[in-house]
Amino acid sequence: MSSTINVTNNNGIISTGMKSKNIVYHNQEDIRWERLKKEISDLKSSSDASIRKFADEAEEAAKKEDKRGIRDVLKKWLPCIGGLIESSYYIIKIAKNFNIGIG
């Protein structure tokens, strides 16, 4: 039995059945620089000093449309954000014990 698969755009694994070779294709979209610059600009007016600092660091790379620069800023800040999310979970859990809700 033979079949034809036409794929215009695929992200992930294409499997054609038993004994097939699975290949992962990654689709890396181009960065929408204007949108990113606007979002960074919006972050610069945040009341949170850490968010403003992130925006200041990301602004230079966005102006230059430097993918590596944006990536480096994100790599620096993501562990901080992960730690904040983890800590927030415990703070929310403690607050719940005191019948304090969010939102």
Kinemage of the C-alpha trace (Angstrom):
@kinemage 1
@onewidth
@group {chain A} dominant
@subgroup {mainchain}
@vectorlist {calphas} color= white
{ca met a 1} P 0.000 0.000 0.000
{ca ser a 2} L 1.300 3.426 -0.901
{ca ser a 3} L 0.111 6.850 0.151
{ca thr a 4} L 1.129 10.457 -0.312
{ca ile a 5} L 1.260 12.993 2.477
{ca asn a 6} L 1.212 16.658 1.525
{ca val a 7} L 2.251 18.928 4.342
{ca thr a 8} L 2.351 22.650 3.777
{ca asn a 9} L 3.465 23.544 7.269
{ca asn a 10} L 4.233 21.205 10.137
{ca asn a 11} L 5.724 21.584 13.569
{ca gly a 12} L 6.514 18.310 15.280
{ca ile a 13} L 6.855 14.734 14.116
{ca ile a 14} L 5.520 13.312 10.870
{ca ser a 15} L 5.030 9.553 11.161
{ca thr a 16} L 4.119 7.556 8.066
{ca gly a 17} L 3.583 4.218 9.791
{ca met a 18} L 5.522 1.164 10.847
{ca lys a 19} L 9.293 1.205 10.341
{ca ser a 20} L 9.181 4.837 9.323
{ca lys a 21} L 11.895 7.276 10.273
{ca asn a 22} L 10.531 10.072 12.472
{ca ile a 23} L 12.085 13.481 11.994
{ca val a 24} L 11.411 16.528 14.150
{ca tyr a 25} L 11.132 19.779 12.230
{ca his a 26} L 11.292 23.035 14.137
{ca asn a 27} L 9.642 26.073 12.660
{ca gln a 28} L 11.377 29.187 13.926
{ca glu a 29} L 9.303 32.225 13.126
{ca asp a 30} L 10.949 35.543 12.589
{ca ile a 31} L 10.669 37.983 15.457
{ca arg a 32} L 8.062 40.698 15.004
{ca trp a 33} L 10.432 43.493 15.961
{ca glu a 34} L 7.907 46.341 15.959
{ca arg a 35} L 5.601 44.426 18.271
{ca leu a 36} L 8.499 43.490 20.548
{ca lys a 37} L 9.672 47.110 20.703
{ca lys a 38} L 6.156 48.226 21.671
{ca glu a 39} L 5.906 45.598 24.390
{ca ile a 40} L 9.301 46.608 25.774
{ca ser a 41} L 8.212 50.245 25.701
{ca asp a 42} L 5.071 49.340 27.646
{ca leu a 43} L 7.157 47.439 30.226
{ca lys a 44} L 9.360 50.495 30.751
{ca ser a 45} L 6.377 52.303 32.293
{ca ser a 46} L 5.701 49.520 34.807
{ca ser a 47} L 5.530 50.367 38.492
{ca asp a 48} L 7.804 47.373 39.205
{ca ala a 49} L 11.515 48.277 39.197
{ca ser a 50} L 12.590 44.772 38.119
{ca ile a 51} L 10.328 44.868 35.086
{ca arg a 52} L 11.684 48.302 34.128
{ca lys a 53} L 15.249 46.956 34.489
{ca phe a 54} L 14.441 44.000 32.226
{ca ala a 55} L 12.925 46.384 29.670
{ca asp a 56} L 16.005 48.625 29.787
{ca glu a 57} L 18.279 45.656 29.134
{ca ala a 58} L 16.095 44.294 26.318
{ca glu a 59} L 15.569 47.678 24.651
{ca glu a 60} L 19.086 47.931 23.194
{ca ala a 61} L 18.909 44.512 21.522
{ca ala a 62} L 15.412 45.222 20.207
{ca lys a 63} L 16.511 48.538 18.679
{ca lys a 64} L 19.362 46.737 16.899
{ca glu a 65} L 17.013 43.853 16.005
{ca asp a 66} L 19.622 41.559 17.523
{ca lys a 67} L 18.197 38.045 18.023
{ca arg a 68} L 21.217 36.889 20.002
{ca gly a 69} L 20.995 39.946 22.248
{ca ile a 70} L 17.313 39.325 22.997
{ca arg a 71} L 18.083 35.672 23.637
{ca asp a 72} L 20.883 36.593 26.058
{ca val a 73} L 18.620 38.953 28.004
{ca leu a 74} L 15.919 36.291 28.226
{ca lys a 75} L 18.422 33.641 29.331
{ca lys a 76} L 19.553 35.961 32.100
{ca trp a 77} L 16.048 36.816 33.319
{ca leu a 78} L 14.154 33.525 32.955
{ca pro a 79} L 15.689 31.893 36.061
{ca cys a 80} L 14.664 34.967 38.082
{ca ile a 81} L 11.114 34.746 36.751
{ca gly a 82} L 10.969 31.014 37.464
{ca gly a 83} L 12.099 31.648 41.043
{ca leu a 84} L 9.479 34.357 41.444
{ca ile a 85} L 6.725 32.069 40.174
{ca glu a 86} L 7.850 29.285 42.501
{ca ser a 87} L 7.955 31.651 45.499
{ca ser a 88} L 4.588 33.130 44.552
{ca tyr a 89} L 3.008 29.696 44.676
{ca tyr a 90} L 4.045 29.266 48.308
{ca ile a 91} L 2.998 32.801 49.237
{ca ile a 92} L -0.443 32.183 47.728
{ca lys a 93} L -0.690 28.858 49.558
{ca ile a 94} L 0.150 30.541 52.887
{ca ala a 95} L -2.343 33.357 52.190
{ca lys a 96} L -5.035 30.779 51.471
{ca asn a 97} L -4.530 29.394 55.000
{ca phe a 98} L -5.445 32.864 56.260
{ca asn a 99} L -8.498 33.034 53.955
{ca ile a 100} L -6.854 35.673 51.792
{ca gly a 101} L -7.677 35.268 48.112
{ca ile a 102} L -6.233 36.852 45.003
{ca gly a 103} L -8.220 38.912 42.567
